Amino acid sequence: MTESNSHEAQGRAALRLSSGEVGALLSTDGDKATLECPKAFPHGSTVSALLEGSEFHLVLKVFRCKKVGESYRIDGRLKNVSRAFKATLFAKMAEGQPSPSVPEA
């Protein structure tokens, strides 16, 4: 029997983008994720961020980027995700840890 990966976590987990800006992880199923970022990322680009409160670096291959208010909603596929990282992602999302608000330019 194979294990289904239909579990999806929603909430907010704080991210520190590689550029130093603050973002948030909004949802994930362990393979795909939705982020909120203060800047746009084009289709096919890679977003790299540190999951705050952990040693894990999130790497997301961008599928879609849409402006929502003053920030951008980014959908994509997570890359190089270990079981330990998935467990940490789900735990952070379950905590519903609020992320700092994205500063306006």
Z-matrix of the N, CA and C atoms (Angstrom, degrees):
N
C 1 1.447
C 2 1.511 1 111.02
N 3 1.292 2 115.39 1 141.30
C 4 1.453 3 118.95 2 178.01
C 5 1.506 4 109.62 3 -100.22
N 6 1.309 5 116.05 4 149.98
C 7 1.456 6 122.54 5 -179.44
C 8 1.521 7 108.97 6 -87.16
N 9 1.334 8 116.33 7 129.03
C 10 1.460 9 120.84 8 179.48
C 11 1.514 10 110.17 9 -79.44
N 12 1.326 11 116.20 10 141.99
C 13 1.455 12 121.28 11 178.79
C 14 1.527 13 109.22 12 -111.17
N 15 1.361 14 116.17 13 47.77
C 16 1.453 15 119.86 14 -176.97
C 17 1.518 16 112.37 15 -89.37
N 18 1.317 17 117.77 16 1.55
C 19 1.460 18 122.20 17 179.93
C 20 1.526 19 109.48 18 -71.55
N 21 1.329 20 116.15 19 129.81
C 22 1.458 21 119.81 20 176.30
C 23 1.514 22 108.87 21 -127.96
N 24 1.309 23 115.82 22 133.74
C 25 1.460 24 121.49 23 178.98
C 26 1.520 25 109.07 24 -106.30
N 27 1.344 26 115.13 25 137.43
C 28 1.456 27 120.68 26 175.70
C 29 1.510 28 108.56 27 -127.82
N 30 1.297 29 117.11 28 151.59
C 31 1.458 30 123.59 29 -177.44
C 32 1.512 31 107.53 30 155.20
N 33 1.305 32 116.67 31 -144.46
C 34 1.464 33 120.96 32 175.04
C 35 1.522 34 108.24 33 -144.80
N 36 1.298 35 114.65 34 132.36
C 37 1.459 36 120.93 35 173.82
C 38 1.525 37 106.87 36 -130.72
N 39 1.312 38 116.93 37 130.54
C 40 1.465 39 122.06 38 -175.96
C 41 1.521 40 111.50 39 -70.21
N 42 1.331 41 114.58 40 140.49
C 43 1.464 42 122.74 41 177.37
C 44 1.516 43 109.27 42 -126.88
N 45 1.325 44 116.08 43 147.49
C 46 1.462 45 121.99 44 171.54
C 47 1.519 46 105.70 45 -115.32
N 48 1.336 47 116.21 46 108.35
C 49 1.465 48 120.78 47 -178.99
C 50 1.521 49 110.37 48 -64.62
N 51 1.323 50 116.64 49 156.90
C 52 1.461 51 120.51 50 -179.32
C 53 1.530 52 111.17 51 -61.45
N 54 1.350 53 117.72 52 -21.96
C 55 1.467 54 122.13 53 177.31
C 56 1.526 55 111.79 54 -80.30
N 57 1.364 56 116.83 55 -5.25
C 58 1.459 57 121.36 56 179.59
C 59 1.512 58 113.93 57 96.97
N 60 1.333 59 117.13 58 -9.76
C 61 1.460 60 121.02 59 -179.73
C 62 1.530 61 110.71 60 -77.62
N 63 1.328 62 115.66 61 160.79
C 64 1.461 63 122.24 62 -179.07
C 65 1.518 64 109.63 63 -98.06
N 66 1.323 65 116.03 64 135.81
C 67 1.455 66 122.33 65 176.14
C 68 1.510 67 109.33 66 -136.85
N 69 1.324 68 116.30 67 -170.79
C 70 1.459 69 120.54 68 179.88
C 71 1.518 70 110.34 69 -146.08
N 72 1.317 71 115.70 70 143.99
C 73 1.453 72 123.25 71 170.21
C 74 1.522 73 105.56 72 -89.61
N 75 1.337 74 117.58 73 120.28
C 76 1.465 75 121.71 74 -176.32
C 77 1.516 76 113.18 75 -96.13
N 78 1.335 77 117.36 76 -36.77
C 79 1.459 78 121.01 77 178.03
C 80 1.519 79 109.88 78 -159.17
N 81 1.339 80 114.82 79 156.38
C 82 1.460 81 120.65 80 177.12
C 83 1.518 82 109.54 81 -159.99
N 84 1.326 83 115.12 82 150.63
C 85 1.460 84 120.64 83 171.02
C 86 1.527 85 109.65 84 -113.39
N 87 1.325 86 116.24 85 9.53
C 88 1.457 87 122.09 86 -178.84
C 89 1.518 88 112.77 87 97.14
N 90 1.344 89 116.75 88 -22.77
C 91 1.464 90 121.74 89 177.40
C 92 1.524 91 111.44 90 -114.33
N 93 1.319 92 116.28 91 -41.88
C 94 1.464 93 122.10 92 177.75
C 95 1.520 94 108.41 93 -112.03
N 96 1.334 95 115.79 94 156.99
C 97 1.462 96 119.28 95 -179.76
C 98 1.521 97 110.05 96 -150.40
N 99 1.332 98 114.28 97 158.00
C 100 1.457 99 121.84 98 173.40
C 101 1.519 100 107.56 99 -121.66
N 102 1.332 101 115.70 100 128.22
C 103 1.455 102 122.43 101 -179.78
C 104 1.519 103 110.03 102 -115.85
N 105 1.327 104 115.63 103 158.47
C 106 1.460 105 122.36 104 169.22
C 107 1.521 106 105.89 105 -118.39
N 108 1.334 107 115.98 106 124.17
C 109 1.462 108 121.16 107 -176.48
C 110 1.524 109 110.72 108 -132.53
N 111 1.331 110 116.93 109 155.35
C 112 1.463 111 120.19 110 179.75
C 113 1.528 112 113.75 111 -78.79
N 114 1.341 113 117.57 112 -8.98
C 115 1.462 114 119.88 113 179.44
C 116 1.515 115 110.14 114 -136.38
N 117 1.318 116 115.90 115 159.30
C 118 1.461 117 122.48 116 -178.56
C 119 1.524 118 111.35 117 -79.77
N 120 1.325 119 114.85 118 149.57
C 121 1.456 120 122.55 119 172.98
C 122 1.520 121 106.81 120 -129.51
N 123 1.338 122 119.18 121 125.36
C 124 1.462 123 120.63 122 -177.51
C 125 1.527 124 112.63 123 -71.06
N 126 1.327 125 114.66 124 156.76
C 127 1.462 126 122.08 125 176.20
C 128 1.529 127 109.40 126 -52.17
N 129 1.327 128 116.67 127 133.20
C 130 1.462 129 121.43 128 178.69
C 131 1.515 130 114.80 129 90.96
N 132 1.339 131 116.74 130 -13.42
C 133 1.467 132 118.91 131 179.13
C 134 1.531 133 109.89 132 -79.83
N 135 1.306 134 116.01 133 173.59
C 136 1.463 135 121.85 134 -178.62
C 137 1.523 136 109.59 135 -119.49
N 138 1.336 137 115.02 136 131.06
C 139 1.461 138 121.53 137 175.13
C 140 1.520 139 107.01 138 -101.68
N 141 1.313 140 116.70 139 130.17
C 142 1.457 141 122.10 140 177.98
C 143 1.523 142 108.63 141 -120.48
N 144 1.337 143 115.80 142 131.19
C 145 1.461 144 119.60 143 -177.31
C 146 1.517 145 110.50 144 -152.67
N 147 1.319 146 115.22 145 154.91
C 148 1.458 147 122.47 146 174.98
C 149 1.521 148 107.75 147 -94.65
N 150 1.321 149 116.81 148 129.31
C 151 1.457 150 121.55 149 174.09
C 152 1.518 151 106.55 150 -76.62
N 153 1.342 152 116.30 151 109.51
C 154 1.461 153 120.37 152 -173.48
C 155 1.526 154 110.75 153 -60.77
N 156 1.335 155 115.21 154 141.40
C 157 1.453 156 121.41 155 -177.86
C 158 1.517 157 112.46 156 83.70
N 159 1.335 158 117.36 157 10.70
C 160 1.463 159 121.22 158 177.89
C 161 1.527 160 108.79 159 -146.85
N 162 1.323 161 115.68 160 174.71
C 163 1.459 162 119.70 161 177.41
C 164 1.527 163 111.02 162 -99.28
N 165 1.330 164 117.54 163 6.93
C 166 1.457 165 121.88 164 -174.42
C 167 1.519 166 112.88 165 -86.83
N 168 1.345 167 114.73 166 136.54
C 169 1.461 168 122.20 167 175.30
C 170 1.519 169 108.38 168 -103.80
N 171 1.305 170 115.62 169 123.99
C 172 1.453 171 122.62 170 179.35
C 173 1.524 172 108.35 171 -89.33
N 174 1.332 173 116.53 172 133.23
C 175 1.456 174 121.91 173 175.77
C 176 1.522 175 106.54 174 -125.79
N 177 1.339 176 115.93 175 122.79
C 178 1.457 177 121.83 176 -175.71
C 179 1.523 178 109.82 177 -124.30
N 180 1.327 179 117.09 178 127.16
C 181 1.462 180 122.82 179 174.24
C 182 1.525 181 106.62 180 -88.65
N 183 1.321 182 117.06 181 117.75
C 184 1.465 183 122.75 182 -171.31
C 185 1.527 184 111.83 183 -73.16
N 186 1.347 185 114.13 184 129.43
C 187 1.456 186 121.80 185 174.55
C 188 1.528 187 110.41 186 -104.43
N 189 1.335 188 116.39 187 -40.15
C 190 1.463 189 121.41 188 -177.14
C 191 1.519 190 109.58 189 -146.87
N 192 1.324 191 116.71 190 143.63
C 193 1.461 192 122.56 191 176.70
C 194 1.520 193 107.53 192 -137.77
N 195 1.342 194 115.80 193 124.64
C 196 1.460 195 120.77 194 -176.34
C 197 1.523 196 109.49 195 -133.99
N 198 1.327 197 116.14 196 134.47
C 199 1.466 198 120.58 197 178.02
C 200 1.527 199 108.81 198 -74.96
N 201 1.332 200 115.36 199 128.29
C 202 1.466 201 122.02 200 177.87
C 203 1.524 202 106.22 201 -131.31
N 204 1.326 203 116.78 202 105.29
C 205 1.454 204 120.50 203 -176.04
C 206 1.516 205 109.95 204 65.53
N 207 1.326 206 116.20 205 -126.53
C 208 1.470 207 121.52 206 -179.25
C 209 1.526 208 112.82 207 -95.06
N 210 1.344 209 117.45 208 0.10
C 211 1.463 210 120.10 209 -179.37
C 212 1.527 211 109.98 210 -123.83
N 213 1.314 212 116.13 211 -176.40
C 214 1.458 213 122.48 212 -177.85
C 215 1.518 214 109.76 213 -123.37
N 216 1.320 215 116.87 214 135.82
C 217 1.458 216 123.77 215 175.70
C 218 1.514 217 106.61 216 -96.47
N 219 1.320 218 117.20 217 121.37
C 220 1.461 219 122.30 218 -174.65
C 221 1.524 220 110.06 219 -119.58
N 222 1.328 221 115.78 220 123.00
C 223 1.464 222 122.39 221 176.86
C 224 1.513 223 108.25 222 -107.06
N 225 1.325 224 116.03 223 142.18
C 226 1.453 225 118.97 224 178.24
C 227 1.506 226 112.31 225 -173.42
N 228 1.322 227 114.74 226 -174.65
C 229 1.461 228 122.35 227 -179.06
C 230 1.522 229 109.33 228 -107.06
N 231 1.328 230 115.12 229 131.59
C 232 1.462 231 120.76 230 176.82
C 233 1.518 232 109.18 231 -71.84
N 234 1.318 233 116.40 232 144.27
C 235 1.457 234 121.63 233 -179.77
C 236 1.531 235 109.63 234 -118.40
N 237 1.339 236 115.49 235 144.66
C 238 1.467 237 122.78 236 174.98
C 239 1.528 238 112.63 237 53.37
N 240 1.325 239 116.60 238 52.11
C 241 1.462 240 121.37 239 -177.70
C 242 1.527 241 109.68 240 -99.32
N 243 1.329 242 116.10 241 118.24
C 244 1.460 243 121.13 242 177.93
C 245 1.533 244 109.88 243 -83.06
N 246 1.315 245 116.57 244 166.72
C 247 1.471 246 120.60 245 176.23
C 248 1.524 247 110.88 246 -60.56
N 249 1.321 248 116.74 247 -39.00
C 250 1.468 249 120.75 248 179.88
C 251 1.527 250 110.38 249 -64.57
N 252 1.336 251 116.70 250 -39.31
C 253 1.462 252 120.55 251 178.94
C 254 1.528 253 109.93 252 -67.03
N 255 1.349 254 117.52 253 -43.05
C 256 1.463 255 120.19 254 177.80
C 257 1.527 256 110.49 255 -59.46
N 258 1.323 257 116.85 256 -43.20
C 259 1.462 258 120.39 257 179.61
C 260 1.524 259 110.65 258 -61.92
N 261 1.321 260 117.17 259 -40.71
C 262 1.468 261 121.52 260 178.19
C 263 1.525 262 110.72 261 -66.54
N 264 1.340 263 117.19 262 -42.70
C 265 1.469 264 120.77 263 177.32
C 266 1.526 265 110.80 264 -57.28
N 267 1.335 266 116.81 265 -49.54
C 268 1.461 267 120.64 266 -178.70
C 269 1.523 268 111.26 267 -63.94
N 270 1.338 269 117.46 268 -37.97
C 271 1.470 270 120.47 269 178.75
C 272 1.528 271 110.71 270 -65.26
N 273 1.333 272 117.56 271 -44.40
C 274 1.469 273 121.44 272 179.42
C 275 1.531 274 110.39 273 -62.58
N 276 1.329 275 116.40 274 -40.68
C 277 1.457 276 119.93 275 -179.72
C 278 1.536 277 110.43 276 -68.76
N 279 1.322 278 117.36 277 -37.59
C 280 1.461 279 120.84 278 179.32
C 281 1.524 280 111.46 279 -66.04
N 282 1.335 281 116.00 280 -33.16
C 283 1.467 282 120.22 281 177.12
C 284 1.518 283 111.17 282 -64.80
N 285 1.350 284 115.71 283 -24.18
C 286 1.456 285 120.22 284 -176.51
C 287 1.514 286 110.96 285 63.55
N 288 1.305 287 115.26 286 29.60
C 289 1.461 288 122.57 287 -177.20
C 290 1.520 289 109.61 288 -54.68
N 291 1.322 290 118.31 289 117.25
C 292 1.463 291 118.85 290 179.00
C 293 1.523 292 110.49 291 -68.90
N 294 1.311 293 115.10 292 142.44
C 295 1.464 294 118.22 293 176.60
C 296 1.518 295 107.78 294 -96.65
N 297 1.325 296 116.55 295 152.82
C 298 1.457 297 118.56 296 174.52
C 299 1.515 298 109.46 297 -58.46
N 300 1.304 299 117.23 298 146.51
C 301 1.458 300 119.76 299 -179.95
C 302 1.522 301 109.63 300 -66.35
N 303 1.307 302 114.81 301 147.10
C 304 1.455 303 120.41 302 179.51
C 305 1.515 304 107.67 303 -73.64
N 306 1.347 305 117.61 304 120.70
C 307 1.454 306 119.76 305 -178.78
C 308 1.518 307 112.29 306 -65.29
N 309 1.311 308 116.10 307 141.79
C 310 1.452 309 120.18 308 177.76
C 311 1.518 310 109.64 309 -84.89
N 312 1.319 311 115.00 310 142.29
C 313 1.472 312 120.43 311 -177.76
C 314 1.512 313 111.39 312 -76.37
